Amino acid sequence: MSDETDYSSSVIGLDRKKIKDFFLRKLPEMKEAVIDAIIEILPSVPHYQEENDHFTFRIIMGNGNPPMGWNRRIYDFSGDSLENLFKERVKACLKDVIHFCKSGCDLIIQQMPAREKAEMSIQVGVFQSDLGNAGETERALLEKGFLLIECVNRSKICINSHTSTGVSDHLLIRFDLDENEFSDNLQDKDLDSYPKGFWAGLFSQIKREVHGTICLFVDPSWKGNEDENFDAGKIVIEDYKEMQIKPDSMLDSQSYRDLYEQNFIRKMFISMLNYDGITVIDTSGCVRAFHCFVSIHRGKFTSGGARHRAYRALANLFKDNEYYKALYFQSQEGNIRFYHKFRVSPAFDSAVMDDSGDEQDNVKAVSPNADHVDAKTASLASAVNAGVTESSSIDETAPLSEFLNRLRDAHLGIDNFYNEPKPAEDLYNATLEMTDESWGRVNVERIVNVPLICLIGNSYGYSTNAEPFLKKILEKIPNSVWTIYLNNKCYEDSSLSSTLGSKNQESQWSKLMNETGPDDANAEKYVTDELAEHIKTVYKHVSKQFAEKFEEERNLWENLFKGY
């Protein structure tokens, strides 16, 4: 490759031949068995999984000793053993060493040349860069002819290197391309609109990675420094056009620099959402401000934590503020709400949110002409809301109602893992006194959904001390109640849909279906086979409903970012 590096031709799909040719061109002396083994593990670099651990790592590969940093050799092959190396054996060695990369180290493969009294050898180990020399270490590695293999995001890996004259020479591998698809076909000719599902996909990731946040969506004409609803501590981004979030298809080119910069902006945005205060983004996709705090008047919005009160206070300002378009709320306990106003059609003239309890009096409709939320709009809100509101009215006179209320309140409150065991035990003890007649009068939806949602937990996990009582409650529910529950589609509850968003919750669903136990048939099962079958049926319906509503959610995000 010439010094005038052609970025467009250096983007490929998972074409093993082209990848291998690049390795052989850069490291012609490297044993092919090692190169073949590296190519095999490339798709794992962005999201390697070791049991329950998920982490990314970088591969440093080259000839001779690396500069700076410290290096620990774990495997060393030379002489006859080097000649007899097989690709599978190399892969096994790499797998052993990758385990240590989850602590922030890099995987390093060095081919040491033959010297007097020493045979050529291949060393596999870990490399730790000096954080004080960040950037300098990478530059020195590239100058000495090493390859740096690192992820750009979950679907892209870049193999960085330098030419003999120090010019960047890299290969970008995109796993989201078909085999042999080249960059000539990458550019989206219609750059006026975001591709379908982009924002829904981004916020689906945010649901998984961010535990609690508030994001305000504003009109592009919003002026952050003049917004008096936030205190003086807000951080407004002056060059916000440099912070526009775009999908790859909207980039003017598909160079590694462009892709890396967009990945950086998205990560910064997610980091801002994890930061204290409210993050502001406009409907053209530009991040405008973060660390914003709204004034909360004394005597109003007193229930819930600070984030709940800030959400209610800010939502109450929508009616008289033409710049505010939508409000995304995600609590630490997993409660998600989406409050917005559209100017697209009459169907969107009302405030769209799933009201619950004390919020009904605090958050008013955006449009003074709207006296109801129509069914279509409500379903769109529920697709994003995935909150904790009950989808049917609560019968306070039904058996177990008071116990269910206490358990639900504990689950949604602060320190829920600590506070759930007592109401879970009380509910279980109450079921011991239930007769066939009293089971026939119970609120069927709540007796299943409340303990089930508590047992699945949130993105942090679940209350292990409440777990045995919750399992016993679900196992004690008669088949007659389960039949009514399924026939009446009581699983159509946004609270259940919200439990499909994290690894911990998915793992708990699997346990409840007895799908993650040891292969030993004699091993103790997590729940009874009868309950596992009921849970499988519920999971099937909830997953299908979640998939169907994703299209509605996608339409909601697309309408929001049309810019009005």
N, C-alpha and C positions, 0 to 999 in steps of 0.2 A: 504494500500500500504506500502511496506517495505521501510526502509531507502535507500536501493539500488533501487532508482526509475527507473522504466522501461519506458524510454522515448517513445519507439516505440509503446507501448500499450496505451499511453495516447493521441494518435491522433485519432480523430474520425470525422465522418461527422455529419450532424445535426440529431443525434439520440437522441430524446427527453428523452427516457427512461434512457439511459446511463448518460445524462447530469443531470437529476433529481436525479439519484442514487448518483452521485458525490456530489451534493448539500446536500442531506440528510445525506451522510456519514460525510461531513465536518461540517454541521450545523444541527444536528439532532433535535434541539429544535425549529427550525424556522418553522413558519406556512406554510403549503403547498400552501396556496393561494398566498402567497408572492413569493415562489419559482416558482410556475406556471406562475405568472405574469412576473417575471424576464426572464424566458425562452422564453416567447412570444416576448419580446423586444430585445433579444440577436442579431438577424440579423441587428437591427438598430444601434448597437453600433459603427460600423466602418464608417457609412455614414448616420447619422441621418439628416432628412430634416424637417425644420420648416418653412413653407411658402417658401421664397426664400433663407433662411439661411441653409447652409450645414456645419455640424461640427461633430467631434467625441467627445466622452466623456468616462469616466471611471466609473465603478460601484464599490463602496466599500460596503461590506455586511458582517455583523457579529453580535456577541452578546456583549453587554456592551458598554462602552464609548471608543472611539478611542483615541490613544495617539497623542500628539502634534497637530499642526495646529489648525484651528478654524472650528467650526461646527455650522451651522444654521438649526434649526429644522423648518420645514414648516407644516408637518402633524404629528399628534400624535394620535394613536389608542390604546385604553385600555378598559378593562371591557367588557360590553355587545357589544360595537361597534366592539371590536376585534373579539369576537366570531361570529359576524354576517358579517364579512368581506367577500366579494365575490371577485373572481379574477378580474372581470371587473372593480370593484371599485378601487382595488389596481392599476391596469393598468392606470386608469384615473388619480390617484394621481401621479404616476410616470411620466406621460406625462406632468403634470403641472410643476413638479420640473425640468425635463430634460431641459426645456426652459432656465433655469438659468445657465445650464452647458456650454452654448456657450461662456461664458465670462471666461472660464478656470477653472471653478469649477468642482468637481466630484459629482456624485450622490451617496448618502450614505443611506443605509437602516440598521437600528440598531434594534435589539430585546433586550429590556431592561428587565432583570429578575424581578420577583415579589420580593418586599421587604416589610419590616414592614411599614404599613400605605400606601403602594403603590402597585398597581396592575401591572402585566406584561403588557408591552406596546410595540408597534412597531412605530418607528419614521422614517420619511422620510424627507430628507433635502439635503443640499449641504455642501461639505467639501472642504476647500481650504488649500492646502499644502503650507508650508513655502519654498519658492524657495531656501533659504539659507541652508535648510536641505534636499535638494533633495537626494533621496536614503535612508536617515535615516528614513524619514517618512514611506516609503514603508516597510522597514525592521521592524520597530516597529509595524506597522499594522499587518504584517504577524505573528510576534511573539505573538501578542495578539489574534490570531485565526481568523482574518478577511480574507475574500476572496477579491482579487483584480481582477476585470474583465476588461480587456482592449484589444483593437484591436492590432493585429500584422500588418495586412494590410487590404485591403478592403474585403478580403475573409477569414480572419482568426481571431479568438478571443482566447485569452488564459485566463483561470481562474487560477490564482496563489494562492497558499496557502503553509503553512509549516506543517510538521508533528509535533507531540509533542516533538520530539528531534531536531527540527529546520531544518530538511532536506526538500528540495523543493519537493512539491507534487502538480502537476498541471494537467490541462486538456486542450488540444489544440483542438479547434473546427474549422473544415475547411468546409466552406459553398460551396466550389467548388468540394467537394466529394459527391458521391451519398449516399443516406441513408444507414447506416450500413456498409460503405466501410472502411476497416481498413488499417493501415499503412503497413501491409505486402505487399500490392500491390502498394505502393507509389513510390518505387525506380525505376528509369528509367535504364534499363540494358545497353542502348547505351549512354554512357557518352561522346562520342567523338564529338558530334555536338549539337548545340542548337536546341530546338524544333522549329518547324515551327511557324513563326509569333511572336517569342519572342521579337526581336528587333523592329519590326514594332509596336507591342503592346506597348512597353516601350516608343517609340518616339511619338506614338499617345497620350499617357498621357502627355508627355513633351509639345506637341503642345497645350494642354489644360491648363497646369499649368504654363508654362514659357512664359513670354511675349516677351522677346528678348534675343537672345543668338547666339554664334558661337561655334560650336563643330568641332574639327579637328580629323579625324580618321587616325591613323598612323600604320605602320608595327610594330610588336612586338619588332623588333630590334632597334627601334628608341631610341636615347639617348637624353633625354631632356636637360641635362646640356651642351651638345655640339651643340645644335641647335642655330645657330647665327641669325636666322630670328626673334627671340623673344628677348626682352630686358632683363635686369638683374632682373627685378621685378617678373619674373615668379616663380611659386611655383611648384617644381618638386617633385613627391611622390617617395621616395626611395624604400619603401617596397610596390611597386605597386601590387605585387602578392597577397597581403592581401586585395587589393581593386578590386578584380575581380567580376564583376556582373554576377551572374548565376541564371537561373531559379530554382525553387524548385526541379525539376526532376533531376538536375545534382548534387545535394548535396549528399555527402557520406552517410548522415543519414537525417532523417526528424525530428530531435529534435527541441524543441522550441528555443534553443540557436542558432541553424543553421538558422532557419527561421527568427528569430529576427535580426541576424547579417546581412543576405542578405537584409532584409528590410531596415536596417540602411544604408548599402552601397548604395542602390538605392536612398534613400532620400538624402544622402550626394552628390551623383552625380547630382541630380536635383538641389540641393542648389548651387553647383558649377556652373551649367549652368545659374543660376539666378545671379551669382556674376559677378563683372566687369571683362572684359577680355575674352579670349578664353579658353575653356576647351579641354583637349586632352585625347582621349581614344584610345587604340590600338585594332586591329582586333581580339584579343583573349578575349576582354571584360574587360581588366584591365584599370582602370582610372589612367592616367599617370601624368597629370599636370593640373593646373588651374591658373587663374589670369595672363594669358599670353597676351602680347601686341606685335603686329607685327609693324615693322617700316613702316611708310607711307611716301614716298618721296614727297617733296614739288613739286607742279605742276602736280602731278598725282592723279587720283581718287578724284577729288575735289568736286564732286556733292554728295548730300546725307549726312546723319549723320555719326558720327564716326564709327558706326558698319557697315554701308554700305561700307565705304572706307576701313575698315580693311578687310572685306570679299573680296573685289576686289583685294586688295594688296596680300592677302594670296593665293587666287586662281591663281594669276599670277605667283606664285612660284612653282606651281605643275609640270610644264613642266620639270624642271631640278632637281626635288627632288624625289628620288626613295622611300623615306620613307612615303611621303604623299599619302594617298589613297582616301580620300573623305573629303568633307567639307559641314557641315550642317549649314544653316543660317536661322535665324528666327528673323524678325524685330519686333519692338514694335507695328508697325501698322498692323501686321498680315501677312506680306510678308514672304513666306518661299521658300528657294531655296536649291537645293542639287546638288553639283558639285563633280564628282568623276571620277576615272579611274579604269577600271577593266582589269585583265589579264586572263579572263575566255574564251572569244571567240572573233572572229573578230567583233562581233556586239557591243562590249564594248571598241573598240580601240579609240573612240573619246571622246572629252569632252562632258559630258552630263549635260546640263543645258538649261533652257529656256531663251535665250538671250532677252534682252529688251533694247531698246533705246541706251543710252550712254555706256552700258556695253559691247556691241558687239566689240568695238575697244579695250577695256581694258583687256578682258579675252580671251585668245587664246586657241585653241584646245590643249589638252594634247599631243596627238600623231601627229607628223609632217606629217604622211601619211594620216591622216583623213581629207578629205575635205568636209564632210557633216555629219549630224546626221541622221541616218536612222530612219524610222518610228517606229520600234519596240523599239529602245533605247529611242526615244523621249517620247513615251508613258510611259515608266518606269520612266523617269525623272519627267514627269508631275504628276505621282501618288504621289510622295513625295513633289514635288515643291509646288503645291497648291498655286502658287504665284499670281501675279497681271498682268502677261503679257496677251496681247490680243491674242486670238486664230485666229483672222482673220485680214487682213490688214485694216488699218484705211484710209477711204476715206476722206481726208481733205476738199474736195469740197462739201461734203454732208451737207444738212441743219443741224444746231445745232452742227456741229462738234467742233467749237471753244468753245462753252459753255460746251460741254461734256468734252473736254480736261481740262478746268479750274476746273471743279468739280472733275474729277478723280485726278488731281494733288493735289488739296486741301485734298482729302481723304487720299492720300498716303504720304502727307507731315507731318511735325511737327505741333503739335497743331491742328490736323484735326478737332476736335469737334468745335473749335473756328473759324476755317477758312472756313468750309463748307457752312454755311448759305448763304453768299453772292452769290457764284456761283450757289448754288441751286435755289435761288430766281431768278437770272438772267436767268437760264435755263428755269424755269417755265414761266417767262414773255415772253421768246422767243417762247414758245409753243403756247401762246395765239394768235400769229400772223400766225400760221401754217395753210395752206390750204390743201385740199385733195391732190392736186398735189405735194406740198412740202413734205407731209407725205409719198408720194409714192417714194420719192428720199432719204429718211433718211437712215442712217446706222442702220438697224433693230437691229442687235446684241447689239450695243453700247447704243442705246436709251433705251433699257430695262435693260441691265446688269449694266451699270454705276450707275444710280440712285437706282437700286435694291440693289447692293452691299453696297452702302453708307447707305441705310436705314437699312439694316441688321447690319451693323457696324462690329466691331471687338470684341475681348474678353473683352474689357473694357466697351463696350456699343456702343452708336451711338450719333450723334449730335442731341439733342432734338430741337434746334433752326432751324436746316435744315429739320427736320422731316415733318412739314406740307407741305413744297414745294415739297419734294421728293414724298410724297404720291399723291399729286395733279398731279405731272408729270406722274406717273405710271397710275393713273386713267384716264388721258387725252389721253393716247395712244389709237388709234383706234383699233377696233377688226381686221381690215384688216392687221395691222402691227403685232399684236399678232399671227395671223394665219401664216404669213410668218416666224415669229420668231420660232414658234413650228415646222413647217414643215421643216425648214432648220436646225433644231437642234442647234440653237444658244446658248442654255443653256450648251453646251459642252465646257465650259470655266473653266479653273483651278481656276479662281477667285471665281466663285460660289462654287466650291467644298470646298474651304478653309473656307467657312462660316458655315460649319457643325461641327466645332471643339470646341465650347464652349457653356456654359449654356446661356449666354446672347444672342448669335446669334441664338441658337435654340428657345429661347423664342420669339425673334423677328420674326422668320419664322412663329411660331404659331400664333402670332398676325396678321400677314399679311394674314393668312388663316382664320381669324376670329374664331379661335379655343380656345381662352383663355379668352373670355369675360364672364360676369356674366350669370347665367342661365336665368335671366329675358329676355324674348323675346323682350321686348320693349327697352332694353339697346342699346345705340349707338354703332354701330359696328366700328371696327378700320378702315376698308376700305370698299368700295362698294362690294356687293356680286359678281359682274361681275369680278372685279380685284381679289378677293379672289379665284375664280375658276381658273383664269389664274395662280396665284401663286401656287395653289395646284398642277396643272399640271407640272409646272416647278420644284417644290420641289420633286415630284415623280420621275422625270427623273434624277435630280441631285443626289438624294439619291441612285438610282439604279446604276448610273455611278460611284458614290463614292464606293459603295460596290464591284463592278466589278474590279475597279482599286486597291482595297486593296490587292487582290491576287498578282497583279503585283508588288505592293510596297513591299509586304512580300518577294517576290523572290529577289528583289533588296537588301534588308537588309541581307538576308541569304547569297547571294553571297559576300557581303562586309565582313562578319564575317567568311568566310571560311579560312581566314588566308593566302591565296595565297601560 
